[in-house]
Amino acid sequence: MQTFSSDGIGIAYLDEGAGTPVLLIHGFASNVATNWVDTQWVKTLTDAGYRVIAYDNRGHGRSAKLYDLGQYGAPIMAEDARRLLDHLGIERAHVIGYSMGGRIAAFLAMAHPSRVG
């Protein structure tokens, strides 16, 4: 996995395939491998012709661990998703969230509706 800086926070992500982008946001106490790779979602989507972007939320997986609880709100975590899209030069993506990832996706859609397909 690669990393980028989201407002100074190291976020690990994968970017695979080509085509229409799909952003995958995992659930609480999980990571990209558990929610999306091991379950074959990344393979299924890339085989179907999509560009798949998935990232470990802050405090999860290979991303930075923070010790200030105020840094874990869904609106803040939605900005990590938006910054990842910016980092990759993606204007608009389909977004799939699982559990906590669904909440983050909802905040992303509310704050940046033009970015979510």
Disulfide bonds with the S-S distance in Angstrom:
none
